[in-house]
């Protein structure tokens, strides 16, 4: 089903590991790894093939967002353990996510400062290049 989006797939919202990996832009190995690490449980068909539903796909999108922001697998696992424990853990889950959000925000701020430093250096080089070109014109060198 190459090129077919999950939203328009004909199999009543059930997708293979290949389809999900393609849609999410990760490898099938990554999806198997997340399952081995206890981050999600994927129902199996009679043939033992993984069959992802909308719930698993949305959970994977969230897990990939957590991972993409640098959350360690151990914290992701803890979050999922809490989620599986039910509503009584909402406060703890929120605290875990809030702390991660703070860490990501600090990382973004540090990256922005680094990016600004790079921008200042580029501006300096642009000025220096402009001066060198002006000096060349004055001397008649093109």
Buried (B, 14 or more C-beta within 10 A) or exposed (E): BEEBEBEEBEEEBBBBBBBBBBBBEBEBEBBBEBBEBEBBEBEEEEEEEBBBBEEBBEBBEEBBEBBEBEBEBEBBBBBBEBBEEEEEBEEEBEEBBEEBEEEBEEEEEEEEEEEEEEEEEEEEEEEEEEEEEEEEEEEEEE
